[in-house]
């Protein structure tokens, strides 16, 4: 028989949108000692996503299994232990707002997103002493939440916040001997790998510079030389900068089995 708990939430309350759980089924475990509220509408949407072979379908199934495991022996209308090592709490929240107070009424349109907003509004009313935050990957839902005076934020766990932590695959080497650069241009390669100094790395791209010239280059330990990288056409595509030239070179290189590329729209960061 399911047990009822009298435990109240004493810390912050985070309301999770479906987009967060489809992004990371473990997300509900990542709010430390705070309380995680899942609107009943989110459970319905997870049920709709559970069938299929896409990543979002897998995340939906795993999230449902996690909630089922946590709810063993408990009713989900109470704050139950999250078992996340930080004494966090979990609750499934019903939408009990009156029709004239609901987001569907305020926005004059019936949507599941508005039912999720109603849960945040309800929790704010029931817990005026606590900070209630809507967490969603949906930027428009965050804007709507803020319009209703609900604190809203993106789910950012797992993001790399500092660019310097990313491996770019490229290095700039200054004061390279002009003869090395000239050799790379005339012969297409140079065996003087000492020119790379401390930045020498296998399957790595370089912008080699001195006061009068520069060259785009690639170093492979297997071949034992520095080779020239040209801004050539590949399948009708011509790179516009060094980073794009490096990306196409890596993609077209049969010796490189895996290439990962990250960047803003219209750019290329290797």
N, C-alpha and C positions, 0 to 999 in steps of 0.2 A: 504494500500500500504506500502511496506517495506521502512523504512527510511534508508538513507545512512548517516554514521557518518564520520566526518573528524578527529576524535580522533586518535592520534598516541600513540604507546606504548612508555612510558618513563622510565620504570623500566626493570627488568629482564624478559626474555622470556623463558618459559618452554614449551618444545614440549613433549606432552604425547603420549606414545605408547599405543596400544590396551590392552596390558597386564595390564597396570595400571588401566584403566577404568573397565576392567573385574574383577580386584581385589577389587576396591572400586569405585562405580559410583559417589560418592561425592568427589572424588579426585580432580576434577577440581576446587572445591571451596576452596582447602586447600593451596593455594599459595599466600595468603594475597593480597598485593596491586600490585602484579606482573601480567604479561600477560601470558595467557595459550593458546598455539596454538595446534590445533588438525588437523593433516593431513587429507585430504579428504579420503585417503586410510584407515585410522582408522575408519571413518564412514562406509565405505563399509564392513569392517570386523565386526563391531558391528552389522550391518544388518544381517550378516551371523550367528551371535551368538544369535540373539534375540528369536529364537524359541527353546523351550525345558523347562525342569523342573529343570535343574541343577542351582547351584548358579551363575555360569558365565552367564547363559541365563537371569536370573533375573537382574543381574548387567547390562547387555547389554541393556535390555528394559528400566530400570530406567535411565540409562545414556542418551539414546535417548530421553526419555520424558523430562529430565532436559534441554537438549540442545534445544529441541523444545520450551519449556517454555521461556527460556532465549532469544530465537531468535524472539519472538513475536513482530512484528512491526519493526524488523531490518533485514538487510541483513548480512549474516554470513561471508562475505568477508571483513567486517570491524571489528575493535576492538570494541566489544559491551560490555556493563556492565555485570559483572558476578553476581552481586547482592549477594556478599558474605560478605558484611559488611566491606570490606577493599578496595573498589574501584578497585578491580581486573578487568581484561579485558579478553575477549574470542574471538578467531577468528578461522575459518576453513580455512586452507591454502591449496591452490592448488599446485601441483608440476609443476613449470614452468622452471625448469632447462633444458638447452640444453642436448641432448643425450650424447654428448661427455664429459659432466661434471658430469653426474649422477653416483650415487653409483652402479647402475646396470652395467654401463660401466666399472667402476673402479674394481668391484669385478668379472666382466665377468660372471654374472649370474642374471637372472631376478627374483626378489623377492619383495613381499610387504614391507618387512623390509627395503629394499634399497630405495623404494619410500618414506618411512617415514624419512630415513636419508637425502634424497634429500630436504625435507622440512626444516630440521635443517640447511643444507648448504645454502639454499636459504635465510632463515631468517638471517643467519650470514652475508651474502653478503648485504642484504638490510638494516641491522641495525648494522653497524660496531661499533657503539658507545655503544651497549648494549651487555650484557652477555646472550648468548643463551645456554640453557642446555637441553639435551635429558634426559627424565625421563622414565625408563623402568624397568620392573621386569625381563626382559630377559638379562641374563649376557652376552651372546654372542653378542647381539645387542649393549650392552654398550661397549664391546671391539671393535667392528667395528666402533662405533661412535668415540671412542678415536683415532683409527687408521686414521680417517679423520679429526683429530684435533677438534673434537666436544666434549665439556664438557658433561659427561654423569654420571648419578647417579641412584641409586635404589630409589623406592618410599617407604619411611620408616615411613610415618605417621601411628600411631597406634601401632608401635612396642614398646616393652618394652626394653629399652637399658641397664637397670641396673638389673643384676641378683638378687640383694637383694630385688627388688620390687616384685619378683615372690613368691608366696606362695609355699613352697617346700613340706609341709605336714610332715616334719621330723624335729626332734630336737635331739641334743646330750646333754645328762645330765651327768656331771662329778661328781665324789666323791659320788656316790650312795652307800648306806650301803650294805656291802657284803651279809648280810642276805636277803635283798630284792632280789638281783640278784639270790642267791641260791634258794630262794622260787619260783621264776619264773621258774627256770630250773627244780626243782623237782616236783612242783605241776602244772606247766603250767600257773600260775597266782599269783598275789599278790594284796591284798586289801590296801596295804600301799601306797595310791596314793599321800601322802604328799612327797614321794620321787621325784616326778616330779617337785616340787617347783613351780616357777612362770611360767614355760613352759607348765603347764597342760592345755590341750585343747582337746575338744571332737573329736573323730575319727582321732586321731593324732598318728603318729609313732615316736618311740624313740630308740636311741642307748644309753643304760644305761651303764656307765663305773665307775669302781673304779681302784685302783692301780694294782689289780690282776686278774680281770675278767670283762666281758662285756656281755650284752644281748640285743637282738632285741626285742622290745616290742610294744604293741598297747594299747591305752587307749580309752575306751568307757564310757561315762557318763551313758548310759542306763544299762550297766552291772556293773558299779561301781568298776571295778578292772583293773589292768594292766595285760595283757595277753602276753604270749610268742609268738613270730613270728619265725617260722622255715623256713628254705630254702627247702621246700618240692617240690616234683614234682607235677605239675598240667598239665594234658593232655600231658604228656611227656616233659614238659618244666621245667627246673630246673633253678632257679635264681642264678646268679653268684656273686651278691653283695647284700648289705643291701637294696639299693634302689629298685632293681628288686624284692627282696623278699617282700618288702612293697607293691609294685605295684600289684603283684599277690595276695597278701593277701587282698588288698582292692577290687580287681576285683571279687574275689571269696566270699567276705563277703556279704551275702544277706541283711544285715542291712544297707549297703551303697548303695544308689540308683544311685549316679552319681560319676564317677571317671574321672578326667582329668589328662593326663600324657604328659609331655613335656621333650624333651631331644635331644641331638645330636644323630646321627645314631650310633647304637651299644651301647647306654647307656640308662639309664632310670632315669628321674628326676620327682619325684612326686610333 
